[in-house]
């Protein structure tokens, strides 16, 4: 016979259906397994995008602004976003705004400025570039239109950095390195306007002046950079063009550029003579910034004043012999207690094997103790280092600075200070249940300020965690100088807080509560999200400290701790959080789309085969 029996056909179809069901189950489980595994494995093979960015969106300032400092010294409303006019020998100020507008820390942030003098000598373009190790560079340009002569070049005068609150901040590299491609280092900049930086660079326009005012017979002076700078002395330099009368030349100098309260003796320059005047000043303080300018007056009463320049003692003074000496910066101390502290610094070895250490003591002028020397290598990038010091006295101010030395020379950072805390007693540590707020009864007559900590997931898909710190004053006393501090764990990225934090210093949130009266209650909401690379099952240790003074002479601190994982905090438990974490990014991963396409083709083939078997059964 040319036909199968009905029974044999039915057996064949059942066998095919069984095979396809097994195939379907295998493909389905393989797909789920592949998706979960890929979500963990693929990030290791696909390079992540740069995380941080600068000055995105609407900003309070342009990235680069310019003003004529000679014409408008100290003017806060004279900045222009595009251009400014200046004469030869004027000093202009460049203002650089650096704001990390991402949710990630901008690591090893740098700023550099490049100048470009026009071929006709009538203008100078200044271009700033801001970048970080994990952020693409941004740039901006302003123009200085020069009148009263032709510009030949520009001279760096000074560089300063301040934060959003106007406080001076340290930076790595020499002041004039901002005019090089390597730039100055601002360190790590946290997200948010409160952590922004403003870099102010003052530059002198150098060139040949026109004789438009028929003052060719008057004296002309140009302040030059200081030379032979030592720890207690420096040589001030000035170029002089005497007019048709004998001219006296001298320098004004001091530690405040708005109050040059010291004068040098005068040097006489003969009429119609061009000369360079040099005066050495002594008795200076080490590691201190000074300002100076050159002045001239001839026998006919005609005067001229040069621009203000600056120098810092303990620097090389511009000699090329020590071009590869290390650049070291002192950073604020952390972990300050009543008996110990951690000193911090950054150093750029500048390509030469470098050692770094700290000098410290109880007097700014007598840093008579040192930490052990640390080998910082011979790279050409900023390297952080630190040292723990202990055995300190309580309620005492200590001074310290970072030091570095290599075969090309030695560098000293600025002198900073910290004050140890009062002896701490009655420290209460509470581990809080991660699923509900737990209020621990106060210890009678010892601790009656109740601090509670509650943690919960606000948005599981976005991996966000809210922490609420609450206090209840049951002491019957008025508490003063109450401060809540929260060191942010490395597993979390800070989003915002309500009320807003008073200070965010290197990842530690500070809330200055002030005075808390008997019976007063309040709470603080801190919104966070899991940092990149943190798994849902990684443990997070969140600590909150509340310090205060009561009617005793000893400051007290209450500490509460939440130790949990994101999975434990999620409503459905650890497995649900893990699955959410596994599928996070599914629809933004191009490779997973390819996998999904292949599986769809496979199911289509399977459907066609099943339909063909069904038609065979009908024919039979």
C-alpha positions in Angstrom: 0.0 0.0 0.0 1.2 3.6 -0.7 -0.4 5.0 2.5 0.4 4.8 6.2 -2.2 3.4 8.5 -4.2 5.8 10.6 -2.6 4.4 13.8 1.0 4.8 12.5 0.4 8.4 11.4 -1.1 9.2 14.8 1.9 7.7 16.6 4.2 9.8 14.3 2.4 13.0 15.0 2.3 12.4 18.8 6.0 11.7 18.7 6.7 14.9 16.8 4.5 16.9 19.2 6.3 15.4 22.2 9.7 16.3 20.6 8.6 19.9 19.9 7.2 20.3 23.5 10.6 19.2 24.9 12.3 21.6 22.4 10.0 24.4 23.5 10.8 23.8 27.2 14.5 23.7 26.6 14.5 26.9 24.5 12.3 28.7 27.1 14.6 27.8 30.0 17.7 28.5 28.0 16.3 31.9 27.1 15.6 32.8 30.8 19.0 31.5 31.9 20.7 33.4 29.1 19.0 36.7 30.0 19.8 36.4 33.7 23.5 35.4 33.1 23.9 38.0 30.4 22.7 40.8 32.6 25.6 40.0 35.0 28.3 39.0 32.5 27.9 41.5 29.7 28.8 44.6 31.7 32.3 43.1 32.1 32.7 42.9 28.3 30.8 46.0 27.2 32.6 49.2 28.2 30.3 51.5 30.2 29.8 55.1 29.1 31.5 57.8 30.9 29.5 58.5 34.1 30.0 62.2 35.0 29.4 65.4 33.0 29.9 69.1 33.6 27.6 72.2 33.3 24.7 70.4 31.5 21.4 72.2 31.3 20.7 75.7 32.6 23.5 77.0 34.8 24.0 80.1 37.0 27.2 81.0 35.2 28.8 80.4 31.8 31.6 77.9 31.8 34.0 80.7 31.1 33.6 84.5 31.8 36.0 87.4 31.6 36.4 90.9 33.2 38.9 93.7 33.1 40.4 93.5 36.6 42.6 96.6 36.2 39.5 98.7 35.3 37.1 97.1 37.7 39.0 95.4 40.6 36.7 93.6 43.0 33.6 94.1 40.8 31.2 91.1 41.0 28.9 92.5 38.2 31.5 93.2 35.6 31.8 89.7 34.2 31.0 89.1 30.5 30.2 85.8 28.9 31.8 86.6 25.5 34.4 89.5 25.4 35.9 92.4 27.2 38.1 95.4 26.2 41.5 96.0 27.8 44.6 98.0 27.3 48.1 96.7 27.0 49.5 96.0 30.5 46.0 95.6 31.9 45.2 92.5 34.0 42.1 90.5 33.0 40.3 87.9 35.2 39.0 84.6 33.8 36.3 82.9 35.7 35.8 79.1 35.2 32.6 77.5 36.5 32.9 73.7 37.2 29.6 72.0 38.2 29.1 68.3 38.2 25.6 67.9 36.8 25.6 64.1 36.8 24.7 61.7 39.6 28.3 60.3 39.7 31.4 61.7 41.3 33.7 63.3 38.7 37.1 61.8 39.4 40.4 63.7 39.1 38.9 66.8 37.6 41.2 69.1 35.7 41.1 72.6 34.3 43.4 74.2 31.7 43.3 77.5 29.8 44.9 78.1 26.4 45.6 81.6 24.9 45.7 82.5 21.3 47.0 85.9 20.3 45.5 87.2 17.0 48.0 87.8 14.2 47.2 91.5 14.1 47.8 91.8 17.8 44.4 93.4 18.5 42.8 90.5 20.4 43.5 87.4 22.5 41.2 84.3 22.7 41.2 82.3 25.9 39.8 78.8 25.7 39.1 76.7 28.8 38.9 72.9 28.9 37.4 71.0 31.8 37.6 67.2 32.0 37.8 64.2 34.4 38.9 60.6 34.2 35.3 59.6 33.9 33.9 62.6 32.0 34.2 63.9 28.5 35.9 67.3 28.2 33.9 70.5 27.7 35.3 73.9 26.5 34.3 77.5 26.2 36.0 80.6 24.7 36.1 84.3 25.5 37.9 87.2 23.7 39.9 90.1 25.1 39.9 93.0 22.6 43.1 95.0 23.1 43.3 98.8 22.6 46.2 101.1 23.4 48.7 99.0 21.5 49.4 95.6 20.1 49.5 92.5 22.3 52.5 90.3 22.0 51.8 87.7 24.7 50.2 87.1 28.0 51.6 86.6 31.5 50.0 84.5 34.2 49.5 86.5 37.4 47.6 84.3 39.8 45.2 81.4 40.2 42.7 80.7 42.9 39.9 78.2 43.5 36.9 78.6 45.7 33.7 76.5 46.4 30.1 77.5 46.0 30.1 79.1 49.5 33.1 81.3 48.7 35.6 79.3 50.8 39.1 78.8 49.3 39.9 75.3 48.1 43.3 73.7 47.4 44.3 72.3 44.1 47.2 70.3 42.7 49.9 71.7 40.4 51.5 75.1 40.5 49.4 78.2 39.9 50.8 78.8 36.4 50.2 75.2 35.3 46.6 76.2 34.6 48.1 77.7 31.4 49.5 74.4 30.3 47.8 71.4 28.7 48.1 69.4 31.9 46.2 72.0 33.8 45.5 72.1 37.6 43.8 69.3 39.5 40.6 70.0 41.4 40.4 66.5 42.8 37.1 64.5 42.9 34.0 66.7 42.6 30.7 65.4 43.9 27.4 66.0 42.1 25.4 69.1 42.9 25.7 72.8 42.8 26.8 72.9 46.4 30.0 71.0 45.4 30.8 73.2 42.4 34.1 75.1 42.0 35.0 78.5 40.6 38.5 78.9 39.3 39.7 82.5 38.9 42.8 83.1 36.8 44.3 86.6 36.4 46.4 87.3 33.3 48.4 90.4 32.2 48.1 91.6 28.6 51.7 92.2 27.4 52.6 94.3 24.3 53.7 97.6 22.9 51.5 100.5 24.0 50.5 103.4 21.7 51.4 107.0 22.5 47.9 108.3 21.9 47.9 110.7 24.9 51.2 112.4 24.0 52.7 110.9 27.1 55.8 109.6 25.5 58.0 111.6 27.8 56.4 110.1 30.9 57.9 107.1 32.7 56.5 103.6 31.8 56.9 100.6 34.1 56.0 96.9 33.6 55.8 94.5 36.5 57.6 91.2 35.8 57.4 87.8 37.5 59.3 87.5 40.7 62.5 85.5 40.7 64.8 83.6 43.1 61.9 82.7 45.4 63.0 81.0 48.6 61.2 80.2 51.8 61.8 83.6 53.3 62.8 85.9 50.4 62.2 86.8 46.7 63.5 89.1 44.1 60.9 91.6 42.5 61.6 92.6 38.9 60.4 95.6 36.9 61.1 96.9 33.4 61.4 100.8 33.3 61.3 103.3 30.4 62.3 106.6 31.9 60.9 109.7 30.1 62.6 113.1 29.7 63.3 113.4 33.4 65.1 111.3 36.1 62.8 108.7 37.5 62.5 107.0 40.9 61.3 103.3 40.8 60.2 101.1 43.7 57.8 98.3 44.6 54.7 98.0 46.8 54.1 94.5 48.2 52.0 92.6 50.8 49.9 89.6 51.6 46.6 91.3 50.4 46.3 92.4 46.8 44.0 95.1 47.8 46.3 96.4 50.5 50.0 96.4 49.5 51.2 97.9 52.7 55.0 97.4 52.3 57.4 99.5 50.2 61.0 98.9 49.0 63.6 101.5 48.8 63.7 103.6 45.6 66.1 103.1 42.6 66.9 106.1 40.4 66.8 105.7 36.6 68.4 108.4 34.4 66.2 110.3 32.0 65.6 108.7 28.6 67.1 105.4 29.8 65.6 101.9 29.7 66.5 99.7 32.6 65.4 96.6 34.6 65.1 97.2 38.3 65.4 94.3 40.8 64.8 94.4 44.5 65.1 91.5 46.9 62.7 91.4 49.9 63.4 89.3 52.9 61.8 88.2 56.2 58.9 86.5 54.4 56.8 83.7 55.8 57.2 80.3 54.3 54.4 78.8 52.1 52.7 82.2 51.9 51.3 84.0 48.9 52.5 87.6 48.3 51.4 90.3 45.9 53.5 93.2 44.4 53.7 95.8 41.7 56.1 98.3 40.3 55.7 102.1 40.6 57.6 105.1 39.1 57.6 108.9 39.5 59.9 111.3 37.7 61.2 114.7 38.8 58.3 116.4 37.0 55.7 114.6 39.0 54.6 112.2 36.3 53.7 108.7 37.6 53.1 105.2 36.3 51.9 102.1 38.1 52.5 98.5 36.9 50.1 95.6 37.2 49.9 93.5 40.3 51.6 90.1 40.3 52.0 87.4 42.9 54.3 84.6 44.1 54.2 82.0 46.8 57.3 81.3 49.0 58.8 77.8 48.9 58.2 77.5 45.1 60.8 77.3 42.4 60.2 80.8 41.0 59.9 79.8 37.4 63.4 78.1 36.9 63.4 75.2 34.5 66.0 73.3 36.6 63.3 71.8 38.8 60.6 71.4 36.2 60.0 67.8 37.3 59.8 68.4 41.0 56.6 66.9 42.6 53.4 68.9 43.0 51.8 68.2 46.3 48.5 69.4 47.8 47.3 69.3 51.4 43.7 68.0 51.8 41.4 68.5 54.8 41.8 65.9 57.6 39.1 63.3 58.1 38.1 61.0 60.9 38.9 63.5 63.6 38.2 62.3 67.1 39.4 63.3 70.5 42.6 61.3 70.2 43.3 60.7 66.4 42.9 62.0 62.9 43.6 61.0 59.3 45.9 63.4 57.3 45.3 63.5 53.6 47.1 64.8 50.5 47.6 64.4 46.7 50.9 64.4 44.8 51.8 64.4 41.2 55.3 62.8 40.9 55.8 64.5 37.5 57.6 61.4 36.1 60.2 61.0 38.9 60.3 58.6 41.8 58.7 60.5 44.6 58.3 60.1 48.4 55.5 61.8 50.3 54.8 62.4 54.0 53.2 64.9 56.5 54.6 67.4 58.9 52.4 68.3 61.9 52.3 69.8 65.3 50.4 72.2 67.6 51.9 75.3 66.2 51.7 76.6 62.6 55.3 77.8 62.8 56.6 74.7 64.4 55.6 71.5 62.6 58.0 69.4 64.6 56.5 65.9 63.9 56.5 63.8 60.7 54.7 60.7 59.5 56.5 57.8 57.8 57.6 58.4 54.2 55.4 56.7 51.5 56.6 55.7 48.0 54.3 57.4 45.5 55.9 56.0 42.3 57.1 57.9 39.3 53.8 58.5 37.4 52.5 61.8 36.0 49.0 61.8 37.5 47.7 62.8 41.0 48.1 60.1 43.6 46.2 60.3 46.9 48.0 59.4 50.2 47.1 59.6 53.8 48.5 58.9 57.3 46.7 58.2 60.6 48.1 60.0 63.7 47.0 59.1 67.2 47.8 59.9 70.8 46.4 63.5 70.3 45.0 65.7 73.1 41.3 66.4 73.2 40.0 69.9 72.4 43.4 70.9 70.8 44.1 72.5 67.4 46.7 70.8 65.3 48.4 72.0 62.1 49.7 69.9 59.2 50.9 70.0 55.6 51.7 67.5 52.9 55.3 67.1 51.8 56.8 65.5 48.7 60.3 65.0 47.4 62.0 63.5 44.3 65.3 63.7 42.6 64.3 67.1 41.0 63.4 68.8 44.3 60.9 69.2 47.1 57.4 70.6 47.3 55.2 71.6 50.3 51.5 71.9 50.5 49.5 74.5 52.3 49.3 74.4 56.1 45.8 73.3 57.2 44.4 72.7 60.7 41.8 70.6 62.6 40.6 70.5 66.2 40.2 67.3 68.1 36.8 66.8 69.8 36.0 66.7 73.4 36.2 63.4 75.3 33.2 61.3 74.3 31.1 59.3 76.8 27.7 57.6 76.7 28.0 56.5 73.1 24.9 54.4 72.3 24.9 52.2 69.2 21.7 50.7 68.0 21.3 48.2 65.2 17.9 48.9 63.6 15.4 46.3 62.3 15.4 46.7 58.5 11.7 46.0 58.1 10.3 48.5 60.6 11.2 51.5 62.7 12.5 50.4 66.1 12.6 52.8 69.0 14.9 51.7 71.7 14.0 52.8 75.3 16.5 55.2 76.8 19.0 54.2 79.4 17.8 55.8 82.7 19.7 59.0 83.7 22.3 58.3 81.0 20.8 58.6 77.5 17.3 60.0 76.8 17.6 61.4 73.3 15.8 58.8 71.2 17.2 58.4 67.7 15.5 56.0 65.3 16.5 54.9 61.8 14.1 53.5 59.2 15.1 52.2 55.7 12.7 51.3 52.9 12.9 51.0 49.1 11.2 54.0 47.4 11.5 52.7 43.8 12.6 49.1 43.2 13.1 49.5 39.5 15.4 52.5 39.9 17.1 50.8 42.9 16.4 53.7 45.3 16.5 53.5 49.1 15.1 56.1 51.5 16.5 56.4 55.0 14.7 58.4 57.7 16.5 59.5 60.8 14.2 60.8 63.6 14.9 62.2 67.0 12.8 62.7 70.1 14.2 64.8 73.0 13.0 63.1 76.2 15.8 64.4 78.4 13.9 67.3 79.9 16.9 69.5 79.0 17.6 71.9 76.2 20.3 70.4 74.0 22.7 72.7 72.1 25.0 72.4 69.1 23.1 69.4 67.9 24.6 68.0 64.7 23.5 65.0 62.6 26.3 63.5 60.4 25.8 60.7 57.9 28.9 59.2 56.1 27.5 58.0 52.8 28.4 54.3 52.2 30.4 53.5 49.1 27.5 51.3 47.9 25.2 54.2 47.7 24.9 57.4 45.7 23.3 60.4 47.4 20.3 61.9 45.6 18.8 64.5 47.9 17.7 65.2 51.4 14.7 66.9 53.1 15.5 69.2 54.8 18.5 70.0 52.7 21.9 69.1 54.2 24.0 72.0 55.7 27.2 70.6 54.2 28.3 67.8 52.0 32.0 67.2 52.6 33.7 64.4 50.7 30.6 62.2 50.8 29.7 63.0 54.5 26.3 64.7 55.0 26.2 67.2 57.8 22.9 68.6 59.2 23.3 71.5 61.7 20.2 71.1 63.8 21.3 73.6 66.5 19.1 73.8 69.6 16.6 71.1 70.5 14.2 71.8 73.3 12.5 69.3 75.7 9.9 67.2 73.9 10.9 68.4 70.4 10.8 65.9 67.6 11.8 66.0 64.0 13.0 63.7 61.2 15.4 63.9 58.2 14.8 62.0 54.9 17.9 61.0 52.9 17.2 59.7 49.4 19.8 57.4 47.9 20.3 54.8 45.1 22.5 51.9 44.6 25.9 52.8 43.0 26.9 51.2 39.7 28.2 47.7 40.1 26.5 47.1 43.5 24.5 43.9 43.6 21.1 43.6 45.2 22.6 41.1 47.7 25.5 43.3 48.7 25.3 44.4 52.3 25.0 48.1 53.0 26.0 49.5 56.4 24.2 52.9 56.9 25.3 54.9 59.9 23.9 58.0 61.4 25.5 60.0 64.3 23.8 62.7 66.4 26.2 64.7 68.6 25.0 67.3 71.2 25.8 69.1 74.4 23.5 69.1 77.5 24.1 70.5 80.9 27.2 68.4 81.5 30.7 69.4 80.2 31.0 66.3 78.0 29.7 66.2 74.4 27.6 63.1 73.8 27.0 61.1 70.6 24.2 58.7 69.7 24.9 56.3 66.8 22.3 54.2 64.9 23.2 51.6 62.3 21.2 49.8 59.5 22.9 46.8 58.1 20.8 45.3 55.2 20.8 44.4 51.5 18.7 45.9 48.8 17.0 42.5 48.4 16.1 42.4 52.1 14.6 45.9 51.9 12.5 45.1 48.8 8.9 44.2 49.4 9.1 40.8 47.7 12.4 39.8 49.4 15.8 39.0 48.1 14.8 36.8 45.2 12.5 39.4 43.7 15.1 42.1 44.0 17.7 39.8 42.5 15.4 39.0 39.5 14.7 42.8 39.0 18.4 43.5 39.2 19.0 40.7 36.6 16.5 42.1 34.1 17.5 45.7 34.7 18.8 47.1 31.4 17.2 44.3 29.4 15.7 46.7 26.8 18.7 48.9 26.6 21.2 46.1 25.8 21.7 45.6 22.1 23.1 42.1 22.4 20.0 40.9 24.3 17.9 42.3 21.4 19.9 40.1 19.0 19.4 37.1 21.3 15.6 37.8 21.4 15.5 38.1 17.6 17.2 34.6 17.2 14.7 33.1 19.6 11.8 34.6 17.7 13.1 33.1 14.5 13.4 29.7 16.3 9.8 29.9 17.5 8.6 30.8 14.0 10.4 27.7 12.5 8.9 25.6 15.3 5.4 27.0 14.4 5.8 26.2 10.7 6.9 22.6 11.4 3.9 22.1 13.8 1.5 23.5 11.1 3.0 21.1 8.5 2.5 18.1 10.8 -1.1 19.2 11.4 -1.8 19.4 7.6 -0.3 15.8 7.2 -2.7 14.6 9.9 -5.7 16.1 8.1 -4.8 14.6 4.8 -4.5 11.2 6.3 
